[in-house]
Amino acid sequence: MTVRHGALRTFVAHACYQALLVVLTPVATLIFVAKNTVRGTLDADLMAWAFGRLSLGAAAFPARAGRRPVWVHAVSVGEVRACAALVEALSKDGDVVVSTATPTGLATARELFGERAFVAPLDLGWCVGRIFRRLDPRALLLVELEVWPTLLRHANRREVPALVVSGRITANSARRYDSLSWWLPTFERVDLIAAQDETIAERFVAVGVPAERVHVAGNLKHEGTRAADPATVASLSAELGLDRAAEPVLVIGSTHEGEDELALSIWEGVRAACGPVRLVLVPRHPPRVPAVAAMIASRGQAVTLRTAVRHADDWAPGAVLLVDTVGELAAFFALCDVVFLGGSLVPVGGHNVLEPAIARRPQVVGPHLDSCRSEALRLQAAGALWIVADVAEAITRMTRLIEDDALRRAAGERGAEVVASLSGATAEHVRLLAPWLSGRH
């Protein structure tokens, strides 16, 4: 585990980084408490998550961890789901625990991994050190690009291999890391990077990872994408009383701040062209639900919260169904006619376009696709996905899809075929990781 930066330079850079975090953490904590108090969302689970980030409380540690487990860190929902198949495969040879940094990520991780899930520590020395002392992991697996300086420093000092799986770095991120290379001697501390494709592998080498440590292993999200359980779908359909023949269903999922208004405009435009169309709106972060509900009401539209629906009559006719739960998006994809996937009309980078595809649903996305461009282009080429520039183009495309049953069905089947063709990443990751996890590297 060699570090090419001089010892003094590395010490100064890390000391400055830690000092900055020490100053910013109390400020960020006050902002977090103030924002969530105003929203009325400062509940027990959210507080447990916040304390967990400080390595305090039960949420900070996995309740079930054997001797020297493999520690997998996945930042949020998408990464947690992506690593599920890999965690399952690695669990055959020893204990695996999974950390995540967001409340929704933790809810998803607990759903998938139970007591093996815990809250990732802030990148402060005492927080990270406490977790390492408690877990004593034999390897640290970082999903996509969770290369936090303090986390890697502690792994190096304890001779714990730091291994990036399903590694991804955008061109913009590569430029930023390169400009901060003096202050972040980070990539030299990584022992292995299993990159998603050749282009990404070249970017990692460009930012300072020795070429012999970089390998192409494929994208775990391709295999971590699973269709919703049919029983769950049937139960949800009965609960909502959906009749798609009478009223088509539009799902707009994973929206971000500034995008919800655009989503409502899309629905209003489609409804004006097609007649009655039901809208299921799923914000990416549930704490934003009260603000989104207020926005919908201010536009003169009725809104029904998902948690308020126990039977079909609870979803008022013509009302937006605003989803304030976690973990149901895949089931909603299976129940709708057309999907618009958020994070793409605002510069977030998009989300996992394979999730609607595996549900055999056609989808429309905006132009901001840095996180999923390769998959989006494959689906577009197959005729299963359409990339639009703005709300007006989205309305035109989605109106046509709702009006054309044959087009919708064909697009859905093609999307499922694309997902089926993307396989093998888990097996290749297991092969690359085996020497490091067994101590034979």
N, C-alpha and C positions, 0 to 999 in steps of 0.2 A: 504494500500500500504506500507507494512513494508519492511525495508531494513535491512538485518541481519548484514552487515558489520558495524563496528563502525563508528560514524560520522566523526572522525578525519581521519581514513583510507580512507573513501569514498571521503572526501574533498581533500586529498593529491593525490589520484589516479586521480580524475577528473581534478585537477589543472594541473597535469603533462600531461594528455591527451590533454587538451586545449592548453597548451604551445607548445606541439609538432605540433598540427594542425596550430597554428599561424605561426610557423616557416616554415612549409612545404607548406602552401597554396600559398604564393607568388612564391615559386620555381616551384610548379606545374603549376601555371598560366603562367609563362614565358615559360615553356616547351610546354604547350598546344598551346600558340600563335605561338611559333617558328615552331612547327611541322605542324600546319595547314596552316601557311603562306607558308612554303616550298611546301606543297601539293596543295596549291591554293584553299583551301576549307574554308577559314575564311570568310564566307558570313554572311549576316545579321541575318539569322535564328540561325546560330551557335553562333554568338555573343550574341544574345538575350538569348539563352540557358545558356551561360556562366555567363552573368549578373544575370540571374534567380537563378543560384546556389548560388550567393552571396545575394539573397533576394532583388535584384534590378531590376527595370523594370517591364513591364506588364506581362512577362512570369512567374514572381515569385509568382503570385497570381491568383486564379481562377476568371474568369470574372463573373461567375454566382455561387454565394454561398449564401444560406439563413442563417438564424440565427442558430448558433450552429450546423453546419453540421457534419456529420461523415467524418473524414479524412482518406482515404485509401492511403497507400504508397506502390507502386510496383516499384521495381528498374528499370526494363527494359521491352523490348517487350514481352517476354514470360510471365512474371508476370502480366503485364498489361492485356494481353489477358485472362490469367487465372482468373482474378478477375471480368471479365465483367458480368458474370451471377450473381455473388454475388452483385455487384454494382446495377444491375438492380433490384434485389429482395429487397435490402435495401432502394432503392430510393422510394419505395411505401410508406414508413413511414417517409420520411424526406429527406432533401438535403444530397447528398453525393458528395464529391470532391475527385479528384485522383491526386496524385503527382507521379513523376517518375524522375529518376536521369540521364538518358541518352538522347541524341538527338533523337535517333530512338525510344526510349520509349515514348518520348513526342509526336512525330509524330503519333505514334500508338494510344496513349491516346486521342489525339485531334480527330482522326478519329472515335474513339469509343464513347467518352464522351463529345466532343465539348468544350464548354467554361468552363466546370467543371475541365479541366485538367490544371496542372501547373507544374513548375519545382521544384523538391525537394531542400530544402536548404542544403548547406554544414553543417556538424555537428559542427559548431561554435556557441557559445552561442548567439551572437547578431543576427546571421542569423536565427536560430531556434526560438529565442524569438520573432522576428518580425512577423514570420508566425503565431505563437500561438496567439499573440495579435490581429492580423488581423482576423483570422478565428474564434477564441474562440471555438474550436471543442468540441463536447460532447463525442467523443471517437476517438482513434487513432488505426487504423487497419493496421498491418504490414504484408505484403504478404511474406510468406515463412520464411525469417530470416533477416529482416531489423532492427536489434536491435542496433541502434546507441546510444552510451552512453548519448550524450547531448540531443538527441531527447527524450529518455526515462526519463532523469532527468527533463526536462521541463514538460513533461506529468505528472510525479509524483507530482511535485511542484504545478501544477494547478489542481490536482485531476481529471485528464482526464484519463480514463481507457486505458491502453496500451494492445492491444489484437493481438496476432499473429494468422493469418489465413493461412490455408494450410501449417502449419509449417513443415519445413524440415531442418534437420541438418545431415551432413554426419559424418561418424566415424572420419575422419581426422579433420573436423572442431570442433567436440566435444572435441578431444584431445587438439587442439589449444586453445579453450576457457578455458578448464580446467587449462592449464598451465599459462594462463593470468588472472586467476580469481582474483588475488590480485589487478591487475591494472584495471580490467573491472568488477566492481560490477554491472553487467548489467541484468542478468536473474532474479534477485530478484525483479527487478522493473516491470516485466511483470505480468499482472493480470490474463491472460488466454492464453493458447496455445492450438489451435485446430490443432493437428498434423495429418499428412497424413496417418500414420499407426502405429501399436504397436511398432515396432522397433525404429522408430523415437521418439515416445513418451518416451520410456525408455532412449534414449540419452538425451533428455531434462531434465529429472529428474536427470540423472547422472551429468549434468553440473550445477545443483543447483536450478532448478525450483521446488518449492514445488509440490509434486505429486498431491495434490488436485486441482491444477491449470491446469493440463495437461489432455486433452481429445483427443480421436481419432475421427476425423470428415471427413477424406477422402481428396483426392487431387482435388483442384478446377480446375487444368489443365485438368482433365478428362472431365469436363463439359464446360470449357472455350474454348475448341477446336471445331471450327466450320468449316464446308465446305465453300469453296468460293462461292460467289453468281453466279448462273448459267449464268446470263446476262453478268457479268464481264468476266467469262471464255470464253463465246462465242465471246465477243468483242475482247479479247486478242488473241484468236485463229485466228480470221479473220485478225487482224492487222499484225500478224506474218506470216500468210500464211502457217500454219503447215499442213503437210501431213504425218502423222505418219506411214501410210502404206508404203510409199516410203522411209522415213528416220525416224527411231525410235528417240525419244527424251529422253535424259538423263538430269535430273536436279541434280546438286550438290549444296545443299543449306546450308546457315549459316556457311560458312567456316571462319576460323580464320587465323591469321598470322602464316606462316609456313605450312599451310594446302592447300593453293591454288596451290602450285607446285605439291603436291600429287594428288590433284583433276585433274589437267591437265594430269598427268601421267596415271591416271585411264582412262580418256577419250581416250587418245592416244592408250592405250592397248586394250580397248573395240573396238575402231574403226578399229584397225589392225586385230582383230579377226572377226568382224561382217560386215565390210564395212561401208558405210556412216552412221554416227550417229550424231545427232545434240546435242550440249552441251549448257545448260543454267547454268551459274555459278553465284551464289548469295552470295557474301561476307556478313558476319554477320554485319559488320560496313561499311556503304557507304563511309566514308572518306578514306578508304583504296583502293577504286576503281582505282585511278590513278596508284598506285604502282602495283596493280594486273594486270592492262592493260599493263604496261611496262614489267612485268614478262612474260606475254603471248607472247608479241611481241618478246622478247628476245629468246623465244623458237621456233621462226619461224612460229608461228601460227597467223592467222588473228583474229581480235577482233572487235566486233560491240557493242557499248553501247546501252542499252535498251532505253535511252532517245533519241537516234538518229533514232529509228525505228518508222515510221508513217504508212508504208504499207509494204507488204511482200518483195518487192525488196530491202528494206533498210538493211535487214539482209543478208549479203553476204554469198553465199554458202561456206560451210566448215569453217566459222568463229565461234568463241566462242561468244555467246550472254552474255555479262557481264552486270548484272543487277545493275544499279546505282540508283534505286528508292526504296522506302519503301512501304510495304504493299501489294506487288503482289505475294509473295512467295506461298501463298495458291492457287492462280489461276494457277501458273506454275506447282504446284503439280498435279492439275487436268488435265493438258494438256500433261503430260509426260508419258513415259512408265515405267521408273524405277527411283528411287530416291536414292541418297547417301546423308545422313544427316551429316553435318559437326560438328565440335566441338568434334569429337570422334576419329579422327586419331592423334590429339594432345591432351595433358592433360588438356582439358577444362571441360569435364564432360558431353558432349553431349547436345542435345536440345530436344524439344518436339517431340517424335517419334509418337505421336498420330496424328499430323497434316498430314503427308503423308497417314497414315492409314485411316483417315476419308475421304480422297480423293480416297480411294480404289486403292492405288498404293503400290506395293511391295517396300521394302527399304532395303538398306545395310548400316551398321554403323560400325565404328571402335570399339576398345576395351575400350575406355575411356568414361564410361557411369554413372559416379557417380550421375548425376542430373536426370537420367531417367532409372536407371537400372531395377526397378520393372516393369515398363511398357514395356521396351525392352524385358525382359524375357518372359512376357506374350505373346507379339506378336511373339517372336521366337518360343515359344511352340505351337502357333497356325499355324505356317508356313507362317507368313506374313512378317517376318523380319529376316535378317541374320547378325550375328556379325562376323566380319573378323579381322584378326590380322594385316594385312598390305596391301599395294597397290596390290601386286601380287594376294593375295587371293580375294581382291575386284574385280579385273579384271575378274578372273575366275567365280566368283558368278554372276556378272552383265552380263557377256557374255551369261551365260546360261539363265538368265531371259529374256534377249532381244531375244534370239533365240527360246524361248518356250512360245508361246502365252497362252496356257492352264495353264501353271504354273503361269504366271503373273496374269491372271484373277482370278484364285483360291486364290492366295496370297492376292490379293486386297480385295476380298470378306471376307476372314477370318479376315483381319485387321479391316474392318468396323464392323464386328461382335464383336470384342474385344472392340472397342471404345463404341459401344452401350451397352455393359455389364457393363461399368464403369459409374455409375450414383448414385445420391443421396447426393453428397458432399455439394452442395449448400443448400439444405433443412436442413441438419444437422448443417451446420454453422449458418444458420439463427436461428435455435433453441437455439444453445449455446450462440449466441451473444445477443439474445433478452433481457435478464435481464440487461446486461451491457448498452445497448443502451437506455433502458427505465428508467435507474436509480434505478432498483429494485434488484440489486445484493446484 
